[in-house]
């Protein structure tokens, strides 16, 4: 399938082919959802922690005698029901990461890319290089392209001037090809790929050669 290639000045410079096996799939919400849940769980720090009743720095002495006070019987003041006591079922540092097969992760990314193309929210640019890190200049160019909310995959590396100019623009994310992921593709309205990024994506999903073949 063909798609037009433009410059940052919104002029067409030709067209390029998009692989059917990557951009021509029928998206499945369940596959994409599994990948997003896996990705967000993996990035959780899991560092939350609270003290249980055995860890709080309070005396473990019985508060008052068992009978004859007219009050409910209690042991020490570090119980969770008292102010300054421990936390019942206190959270402890843990990993939230879960397993997900590589083929499912790859399929989810292909479906996210296919969904952008099907929704006509995919734009291919020749490159994203700027002569100077000018945010005003970049905003003008994005307005010409009709982009207000986008993820830009710049290629193997992000141009320094483009990255500096883009970081001051809200709702615009810029990543190298290695950072392409399902969650960031879905959270932005338009997906912008450069020719170099397309080459990297094709190489990423190219069949692996078996050793000795």
Buried (B, 14 or more C-beta within 10 A) or exposed (E): EEBEBBBBEBEEEEEBEBBEEBBBBEBEEEBBEBBBEBBEBEEEEEEEEEBBBEEBEBEEEEBEEEEEEEEEEBEBBBBEEBEEBBBEEBEEEEEEEEEBEEEEBBBBBBBBBBBBBBEEBBBBBBBBBBEEBEBEBBBEBBEBBEBBEBBBBBBEEBBEBBBBBBEEBEEBBBBBBEEBBBBBBBEBBBBBBBBBBBBBBBEEEEEEEEEEE
